């Protein structure tokens, strides 16, 4: 029997830019780490809207590699080997992180190469499956609250889509920091969100949040569109609205800031994410203050199904692809 290591791996590839139906599981060459890279054996990979958005032809600037393309940015796994110039890691280390963003990801595969600054030690209290659900949403929520909005312990915060990927992490960060948390979601998520730390709940399908709440200090808007404009109405003078889905037009920002005396801030995870933020997220996880909700898991071969589920926009917490048996 040949004991030499395989030079190939299974990976999910987008064959053409015609949507998630163009995804296929293929045997591909195993990547080789450069001198400044790690090779990680993937145990689990998180699913994010970026994955299906790119498959559907959006955000093409992130495709810095030609098709076929391997999606995925969130990864949790074990270091297989380290490049000659890498220090601080060795084979066998368990790591997780958000890799190659901005740029083509590569996490939906049995192996991926990453830069050392893109990963950190996996929290011991989380399995690989749980850890894979953290990096993108955890960093986004943390950055939006503590760096963009600069929240204080006595603030009141309104979090839209509070049961979603970013939202459910933001609720926990805010509650742990002592904020009074108001969350919008569908009625079926009320009990879940109250367990996470929501003090006031608004069923967005049957209630208009601007008719239900007193002015707040901060709004975290993971919905966009008219919700951004309506959110500016409920922010106290001098408060902050952090919006995530897309860059609002500058004339709209100027109008809202002038009319409501509120700061309108846009945070783009694709352009502004700082890998160092993940370490701060990890500290909160290690302290037991934050824990990801993994709604469903799928084997790597069912990536298309997972991305289509994500695209519905009605997922509680996160979806994760499992590649190796969890620990």
C-alpha positions in Angstrom: 0.0 0.0 0.0 1.3 3.5 -0.9 1.8 5.4 2.3 2.7 8.7 0.6 0.3 11.6 1.5 -2.4 12.4 -1.1 -1.7 15.4 -3.3 -5.4 15.9 -3.9 -8.5 16.9 -1.8 -12.3 17.3 -2.1 -13.4 20.8 -2.6 -16.6 22.7 -3.5 -16.1 24.7 -6.6 -18.2 27.3 -8.4 -17.9 26.2 -12.1 -19.5 29.3 -13.6 -21.2 32.5 -12.3 -24.7 31.2 -12.7 -25.8 30.8 -9.1 -25.5 28.1 -6.5 -26.6 25.4 -9.0 -23.2 25.8 -10.5 -21.5 24.4 -7.4 -19.9 21.0 -7.6 -17.8 18.7 -5.4 -14.5 18.1 -7.2 -11.2 16.4 -6.5 -8.7 19.2 -6.8 -5.0 19.6 -6.1 -4.2 20.1 -2.4 -2.8 23.6 -1.9 0.8 24.1 -0.9 1.6 26.7 1.8 4.0 29.5 0.8 6.8 30.3 3.2 4.5 32.8 5.1 1.4 30.5 5.2 -0.1 27.7 7.2 -1.8 24.6 5.7 -4.9 23.9 7.7 -6.9 20.6 7.6 -10.5 21.8 7.6 -12.8 20.3 10.2 -15.7 22.7 9.6 -16.5 25.8 7.5 -19.1 28.5 8.2 -21.7 29.6 5.7 -22.2 33.3 5.1 -24.3 35.4 2.8 -21.1 36.4 0.9 -20.9 32.8 -0.4 -24.2 32.7 -2.2 -24.1 36.4 -3.1 -20.9 35.8 -5.1 -22.3 32.6 -6.6 -25.2 34.8 -7.8 -22.9 37.3 -9.5 -22.6 39.9 -6.8 -19.4 41.3 -5.2 -17.3 40.1 -8.1 -14.4 42.2 -6.9 -13.7 39.5 -4.3 -13.0 36.9 -6.9 -9.3 37.5 -7.2 -8.8 34.0 -8.6 -10.3 32.7 -11.9 -13.1 30.2 -12.0 -13.5 27.4 -10.9 -13.5 29.0 -7.4 -13.7 27.5 -3.9 -16.1 29.5 -1.7 -15.9 30.0 2.1 -14.1 32.3 4.5 -14.9 30.9 8.0 -12.7 27.9 9.0 -11.9 25.8 12.0 -9.4 23.0 11.8 -5.9 21.7 12.6 -2.6 23.0 11.3 -1.2 20.4 9.0 2.1 22.2 8.2 3.8 25.6 8.5 5.8 27.6 6.0 9.5 28.3 6.6 8.9 31.9 7.7 6.0 31.2 10.1 6.5 31.4 13.9 4.0 30.9 16.7 2.2 27.9 15.1 3.1 24.2 14.7 1.6 21.1 13.2 -1.3 19.9 15.3 -2.5 23.3 16.6 -6.2 23.8 16.5 -7.1 27.1 14.9 -10.0 29.1 13.6 -10.5 32.3 11.7 -11.7 34.2 8.6 -9.3 33.6 5.7 -8.4 35.6 2.6 -10.9 38.5 3.0 -10.9 40.6 0.9 -10.2 38.0 -1.8 -11.4 34.6 -2.8 -11.9 32.4 0.2 -11.2 28.7 -0.1 -12.6 27.3 3.1 -15.1 24.9 1.5 -12.4 22.2 1.1 -10.5 19.6 3.0 -7.5 21.8 3.2 -6.9 25.5 3.0 -3.8 27.8 3.1 -4.0 30.8 5.4 -1.9 33.6 6.7 -0.9 33.3 10.3 -2.6 36.6 11.3 -5.9 35.3 9.9 -6.3 32.6 12.5 -6.0 32.2 16.2 -6.3 29.3 18.7 -9.8 27.7 18.6 -11.6 28.3 21.9 -11.4 25.2 24.0 -15.0 25.4 25.0 -16.2 25.2 21.3 -16.2 22.3 19.0 -14.8 22.8 15.5 -18.4 23.0 14.2 -19.3 25.7 16.7 -16.1 27.6 16.1 -16.6 27.7 12.4 -19.8 29.7 12.9 -18.0 32.5 14.7 -15.3 34.4 12.8 -17.2 36.6 10.2 -20.3 37.3 12.3 -18.4 37.6 15.6 -15.9 40.1 14.2 -18.7 42.0 12.5 -20.9 42.3 15.6 -17.9 43.1 17.9 -16.5 45.8 15.5 -20.0 47.4 14.9 -20.7 47.7 18.6 -17.4 48.5 20.3 -15.4 50.2 17.5 -18.0 51.8 15.2 -20.7 52.7 17.7 -18.5 52.9 20.8 -21.2 51.6 23.1 -21.3 52.3 26.8 -22.7 50.1 29.6 -25.7 52.4 30.2 -26.7 52.6 26.5 -30.0 51.4 25.0 -29.4 49.5 21.7 -31.8 48.3 19.0 -30.6 45.3 17.1 -32.4 44.4 13.9 -32.5 40.8 12.7 -31.5 39.9 16.2 -31.8 36.2 15.6 -29.6 36.1 12.6 -25.9 35.4 12.3 -24.6 38.9 13.2 -27.6 39.7 15.3 -27.4 36.8 17.8 -23.8 37.5 18.5 -24.4 41.2 18.9 -27.2 40.6 21.4 -24.8 38.6 23.5 -22.0 41.1 23.3 -24.3 43.9 24.2 -26.0 42.1 27.1 -22.6 41.1 28.5 -21.5 44.7 28.3 -24.5 45.8 30.4 -26.5 47.5 27.7 -30.3 47.4 27.6 -31.1 45.4 24.4 -34.1 45.7 22.1 -34.3 43.1 19.4 -36.4 42.7 16.3 -37.2 39.3 14.8 -40.2 37.1 13.9 -42.4 36.0 16.8 -41.0 32.4 16.9 -37.6 33.8 18.0 -38.8 35.7 21.0 -38.1 33.1 23.7 -34.7 32.3 22.1 -33.7 36.0 22.0 -34.8 36.6 25.6 -32.5 33.7 26.6 -29.6 35.4 24.8 -30.2 38.7 26.7 -32.9 40.7 24.8 -34.8 42.9 27.3 -37.5 44.1 24.8 -38.7 42.2 21.9 -40.4 43.5 18.7 -42.1 41.2 16.2 -41.2 43.0 13.0 -44.0 41.3 11.1 -46.7 42.7 13.3 -45.2 45.8 14.9 -43.5 48.9 13.7 -40.5 49.3 15.9 -40.6 53.1 15.7 -44.1 53.0 17.2 -43.1 50.7 20.1 -39.9 52.0 21.6 -38.4 55.0 23.3 -35.4 56.7 21.7 -32.2 54.6 21.8 -28.5 55.4 21.8 -27.4 52.9 19.1 -29.0 50.9 16.3 -27.3 48.0 14.7 -29.0 47.6 11.3 -28.4 44.3 9.5 -31.3 44.7 7.2 -30.8 48.0 5.3 -33.2 49.7 2.8 -36.1 51.5 4.5 -35.1 50.0 7.9 -32.1 52.3 7.9 -34.2 55.4 7.3 -36.8 54.3 9.9 -34.0 53.5 12.4 -32.7 57.1 12.3 -36.1 58.2 13.6 -35.6 56.3 16.9 -32.1 57.3 17.7 -31.7 60.1 20.3 -29.8 63.2 19.2 -26.1 62.4 19.0 -26.8 58.7 18.7 -25.4 56.2 16.2 -26.9 53.9 13.5 -24.4 51.3 12.2 -25.6 49.7 9.0 -24.1 46.6 7.5 -25.8 45.3 4.3 -24.6 48.0 1.8 -23.1 51.4 1.7 -26.0 53.9 1.8 -25.9 56.8 -0.7 -24.1 59.8 0.6 -27.0 62.2 0.0 -29.2 59.9 2.2 -26.6 59.8 4.9 -26.4 63.6 4.9 -30.1 64.0 5.0 -30.6 61.6 7.9 -27.8 63.0 9.9 -29.1 66.6 9.4 -32.7 65.7 10.1 -32.2 63.5 13.1 -28.8 64.6 14.5 -27.6 61.0 14.3 -24.4 59.6 13.1 -24.9 57.1 10.2 -22.0 54.7 10.0 -21.4 51.9 7.5 -19.2 48.9 8.3 -18.0 46.6 5.6 -16.6 43.3 6.7 -15.1 42.7 3.3 -13.1 45.9 3.4 -12.6 46.8 7.1 -12.4 43.6 9.1 -9.4 43.5 11.4 -8.1 40.0 12.1 -7.0 41.1 15.6 -10.7 41.6 16.5 -11.1 37.8 16.5 -8.8 37.5 19.5 -11.1 39.9 21.4 -14.1 37.8 20.3 -12.3 34.7 21.5 -11.7 36.2 24.9 -15.5 36.7 25.3 -16.1 33.1 24.3 -13.5 31.8 26.6 -15.1 33.8 29.4 -18.5 32.1 28.7 -20.1 35.4 27.7 -20.8 34.5 24.1 -21.7 31.3 22.3 -22.7 30.8 18.7 -26.0 29.1 17.7 -25.5 26.5 15.0 -28.9 26.0 13.4 -28.0 23.3 11.0 -25.0 21.4 9.8 -24.4 19.9 6.3 -21.7 17.6 5.0 -19.3 19.4 2.6 -20.9 17.7 -0.4 -24.2 19.4 0.4 -22.8 23.0 0.3 -25.4 24.0 -2.4 -28.2 23.1 -0.1 -26.7 25.1 2.8 -26.1 28.2 0.6 -29.7 28.0 -0.7 -31.0 27.8 2.9 -28.8 30.8 3.9 -30.2 32.8 0.9 -33.7 32.6 2.3 -32.7 35.1 5.0 -34.6 33.3 7.8 -31.9 31.3 9.5 -31.5 31.5 13.3 -27.9 31.7 14.1 -25.5 30.0 11.7 -25.2 27.2 9.2 -22.0 25.1 9.1 -20.4 22.6 6.7 -18.7 19.7 8.4 -15.6 18.3 6.7 -14.0 16.0 9.4 -15.6 14.3 12.4 -15.8 16.9 15.2 -13.9 16.7 18.4 
